[in-house]
């Protein structure tokens, strides 16, 4: 089952054999017109010269930046966001305007705010209340450039509380109710939802209008489509039929069985 949704490359998980600033050009060379990144720096507020170098790398490559994560802590070390983490909340707040500024410079309007793991020194209620404050703050900043803050269910063993689409939508509903912020949306990573046991077909049927960004990988292995058993093409077609017109982020680990994009005909990459 085919669809016409455009693909783009997550340059934080793909093309990692190259230095980060060379990856946008490599994505362009592979035939893609757009890219996304997790937070591409080690700190919440990088030096101006480092921000300028990142912006220049994207611009010089001739690709669009269509998705960017807020600073999420040490991702390789197991951190999954600062939104609900009291001890590091200020880092998130300091990062918000920097992230939105990069978006403004590069025409990116989708910003992923990873919720954060549960921590031992705060209650779930305290963390959730803080998350509402921080998501509202991020939404207000993003609204200045017509941006959307994304909330994502994530799989894996870490104590990350948003596992299903319903979990993330409940957070969005609370922010909308308590802070009157209307520019938040669901990031539907079809891999994470499937691995966590969500009924992905039902999520699409019930909530396609609230899905603001889509990412894919196959399961098992989180590798490229076609290496596992997920019905990704059928689900992408269902998203398109339901009215989704956004990008599809390729957020998978290349299996090494072939080139990282060999599964996708070149004419479908741009």
C-alpha positions in Angstrom: 0.0 0.0 0.0 1.6 3.2 -1.1 1.6 6.8 0.2 3.0 10.1 -0.9 4.2 11.4 2.5 7.8 12.8 2.3 10.7 11.2 4.1 13.5 12.9 5.9 16.6 11.7 7.8 17.2 11.8 11.5 20.9 12.8 11.5 21.4 12.0 15.1 20.8 8.2 14.7 21.7 7.8 11.0 24.9 8.6 9.1 26.8 8.4 12.4 30.0 7.3 10.8 30.4 10.9 9.8 31.0 14.0 12.0 27.7 15.6 12.9 28.1 18.7 10.8 28.8 16.6 7.7 25.6 14.6 8.0 23.2 17.1 6.4 25.2 17.2 3.2 25.4 13.4 3.3 21.6 13.2 3.5 21.3 15.6 0.6 23.8 13.5 -1.4 21.6 10.4 -0.7 18.7 12.2 -2.3 16.8 13.7 0.7 15.6 17.3 1.0 15.1 17.5 4.7 16.6 16.4 8.0 15.9 16.3 11.7 18.1 16.2 14.8 18.1 15.4 18.4 19.7 18.2 20.3 23.0 18.5 18.5 25.1 19.9 21.3 26.5 18.7 24.6 25.1 21.5 26.7 21.7 23.3 27.0 23.2 26.6 25.9 26.0 26.2 23.5 28.4 28.9 22.4 27.2 31.2 19.6 29.9 30.0 17.3 28.7 26.4 17.7 25.1 27.3 16.9 26.3 29.3 13.9 28.3 26.3 12.7 25.3 24.0 13.0 23.0 26.5 11.2 25.6 26.9 8.4 26.0 23.2 8.0 22.3 22.7 7.3 22.1 25.8 5.1 25.2 24.9 3.1 23.8 21.3 2.5 20.7 22.7 0.9 18.3 20.7 3.1 15.5 21.8 5.4 15.5 21.3 9.1 12.0 20.0 9.9 12.5 18.7 13.4 14.7 19.5 16.4 14.7 18.2 20.0 15.1 20.4 23.0 18.1 19.5 25.1 17.3 16.2 26.8 20.4 15.6 29.0 22.8 12.8 28.4 20.9 10.6 25.9 23.6 7.9 25.6 23.8 7.8 29.4 20.1 7.1 29.7 18.6 10.5 30.2 15.3 11.1 28.3 14.5 14.7 28.7 14.4 17.4 31.4 10.8 18.6 31.1 9.7 16.9 34.3 13.1 16.7 36.1 13.1 19.2 39.0 16.9 19.2 39.6 17.5 20.1 35.9 14.4 22.1 35.1 16.3 25.3 34.8 18.6 23.8 32.1 15.5 23.0 30.1 14.1 26.6 30.5 17.5 28.1 29.5 17.5 25.9 26.4 14.0 26.8 25.2 14.8 30.1 23.5 18.1 28.8 22.0 16.2 25.9 20.4 13.4 28.1 19.0 16.0 30.6 17.7 17.7 27.8 15.7 14.3 26.9 14.4 13.6 30.5 13.4 16.9 30.7 11.6 16.3 27.5 9.7 12.6 27.5 9.2 11.9 24.6 11.6 8.7 24.7 13.5 8.5 21.2 15.2 10.3 20.9 18.5 10.3 17.6 20.5 10.3 18.0 24.3 11.2 14.7 25.8 9.3 14.3 29.0 12.0 12.9 31.2 12.4 9.8 33.4 10.9 9.4 36.8 13.4 10.3 39.5 13.8 9.2 43.1 13.8 12.7 44.7 10.4 13.9 43.5 6.9 12.4 43.4 5.2 11.6 40.1 2.7 14.4 41.0 5.4 16.9 41.4 7.1 15.9 38.2 3.9 16.1 36.2 3.0 19.5 37.6 6.5 20.8 36.6 6.1 19.3 33.2 2.9 21.3 32.6 4.8 24.5 33.5 7.7 23.7 31.3 5.7 22.5 28.3 3.6 25.7 28.5 6.8 27.8 28.6 8.1 26.0 25.6 4.8 26.3 23.8 4.7 30.0 24.4 8.2 30.5 23.0 7.5 28.2 19.9 4.3 30.1 19.2 6.3 33.2 18.5 7.4 31.5 15.2 4.3 29.5 14.5 6.0 26.4 16.1 4.6 23.2 17.7 5.9 21.5 20.8 5.9 17.7 20.3 5.2 15.2 23.2 6.5 11.7 22.5 5.8 8.2 24.0 9.1 6.4 24.2 10.0 2.7 24.5 13.0 1.1 26.3 13.8 0.0 29.9 14.3 3.5 31.3 11.6 4.8 33.8 10.0 7.0 31.2 6.3 7.4 32.0 4.8 8.2 28.6 4.5 4.8 27.0 1.4 5.1 24.8 -0.3 7.7 22.7 -2.9 8.1 25.4 -0.2 8.9 28.0 1.2 11.7 25.8 -2.3 13.0 24.8 -3.3 13.2 28.5 -0.2 15.5 29.1 -1.1 17.6 26.1 -4.7 17.9 27.3 -3.6 19.0 30.8 -1.3 21.7 29.4 -4.1 22.9 27.1 -6.5 23.0 30.1 -4.2 24.6 32.7 -2.1 26.8 30.5 -4.4 27.5 27.5 -1.6 26.4 25.2 -2.9 25.1 21.9 0.3 24.5 19.9 1.2 21.1 21.2 1.0 17.9 19.3 1.7 14.1 19.4 4.9 12.8 18.0 3.9 9.4 16.8 6.9 7.2 16.5 5.3 4.1 15.1 8.2 1.9 16.4 8.0 3.1 20.0 4.2 2.8 20.0 4.3 -0.8 18.6 7.0 -1.9 21.0 5.1 -0.5 23.9 2.0 -2.5 22.9 -0.1 0.3 21.7 -2.7 -0.4 19.0 -1.0 1.7 16.3 -3.9 1.3 13.8 -6.4 2.5 16.4 -4.2 5.4 17.4 -4.1 6.5 13.8 -7.8 6.0 13.4 -8.7 7.9 16.6 -6.1 10.6 16.8 -4.6 11.4 13.3 -5.7 15.0 13.7 -3.6 15.4 16.8 -0.4 13.8 15.3 2.0 16.6 14.5 5.0 14.5 13.5 5.7 10.9 12.5 8.9 8.8 12.9 9.5 5.2 11.8 11.7 2.1 12.4 11.0 -1.6 12.1 10.7 -4.1 14.9 12.5 -6.1 16.1 15.9 -4.3 16.0 14.8 -0.7 15.4 16.3 -1.1 11.9 15.2 0.1 8.5 11.7 -0.7 7.1 11.5 -4.2 5.7 13.9 -5.8 8.2 11.1 -6.6 10.7 7.4 -7.2 10.9 5.7 -3.8 11.4 3.2 -2.8 8.7 4.7 0.6 8.3 3.7 1.3 4.7 0.1 0.4 5.4 0.1 2.6 8.5 1.7 5.6 6.7 -1.0 5.2 4.0 -3.6 5.3 6.7 -2.1 8.5 8.1 -2.2 10.1 4.7 -5.8 9.1 4.2 -6.7 10.5 7.6 -5.3 13.9 6.6 -1.7 13.8 7.9 0.5 15.9 5.5 3.7 16.2 7.5 7.1 14.6 7.3 8.1 11.0 8.1 11.3 11.0 10.0 13.6 8.0 9.4 14.7 7.4 13.0 16.2 3.9 12.8 19.6 2.2 13.2 21.0 0.9 9.9 21.2 -2.8 10.1 24.3 -2.9 7.9 22.8 -5.6 5.7 22.9 -3.0 2.9 23.2 0.8 2.5 21.2 2.6 5.1 18.7 3.9 2.5 18.7 1.0 -0.1 15.2 0.0 0.9 13.8 3.3 -0.4 14.0 4.0 -4.1 15.8 7.2 -4.8 12.8 8.9 -6.5 11.0 8.6 -3.1 13.6 10.4 -1.1 13.0 13.9 -2.3 
